[in-house]
Amino acid sequence: LGKISLGEVFALLKLSTAYLGNDSGPMHMAAAMATPGVAMFSYARETEWGPRSDNFQVLRGQDICTVCIKKKCRDPVCITDLGTQPVMAALAAIPALRVRL
């Protein structure tokens, strides 16, 4: 895959209608650019590490791994039981996407 610069990532996120992804650097970049989005969290605490934007919705599975603060987990139900319906519903709640979904 080709590489793009940090400035190009910012530009793409600014031009994007919405962000969909996990807890990551680009999620924080999208939030900083006021791009609405949906972020999926697993073991990290979204209250501490979540996007600092009112334009974002944070999702996680039903089971919150309160004791498992690991990047490698044998059974990451905190993310694997999330499913597609909550994600699609969160995306549908973004006004700019209502026409496109």
N, C-alpha and C positions, 0 to 999 in steps of 0.2 A: 504494500500500500504506500501511496505517496504521503509525504509529510506536509503539514501546513503550519504556518507560523501562529504564534499566540494572537497576533493582531488579526489574522485571517479567521481564527476561531471566534474572536469577539465580533467581527463583522458578520459572520454567518449567523451567530446567535441573535444579533440585532435585527437582521433581515428575516429571521424565522418567525413563523406564526405562533409556534409553541415549542417547548422543550419537553421531551419524554425521555427519562433515563433514570439512572441510579444515583446514589449519593456519590458525587464526584466533583472534581474541579470544574468541568463544564456546567454542571448544575449551578454552582455558585456564580459562574460567569454569566449564565443566562439570567439569574436573579438580579445580578448587578446591572444588566442591560435592560431590565424591566420587561423581559420576555416572559409571558405566562408559561407555566409548566406544571408537570406532574413528576414528582420524584419518588422512587421506590426505595425504601429503606429496609435493611435486614437487621444486623446486629447493632448498628450505631444508634445512638440516642438522637432522634430527630429534634428534640427540644434543644439539644446542645449543638448538633452539627447540621441541622436543617437549613434550607435556604432562608435568607432574611428578606422575604418579599411577601407581600399580601397577594401577589399574582400566582403563587404556587400552592399546590395541594400535595401533601405528603401522604403516601400510602405504605402500608405494611400488612403482613398477613395477620390472621386472627391470633396466633400464638406469638407473643412477644418474648424473645429470649432475654430475660432480665439478667440471667447469670452468665450467659454465653456471650462474651464480648470478644469473639474471635473472628479472624478473617477466614479461617478454615474450620468448617464445622461438618460433622458427620451427617447431621440431619437438620438442615437449615429451614425448618418449617416456618420460621418467621418471614420468609420471603416466598418459599415454594407453594404455600397454600393461598397466596394472594389471588391468583386467578385473573382472567382477562376482563370480566364484567366490571369490577371496581375501577380498573384502569380506563376502560372505554367510557364509563360514566363520568370519571374525573375529566377526561379529555372533552367530552361533550359539554361539560360545564364551562369550558373556555369560550367566551362569546365569539371570538374570531374563527373558531373551528365549527361552530354550530351549522354553518352552511355546508361545510365540506364533509362532515361525517355521515 
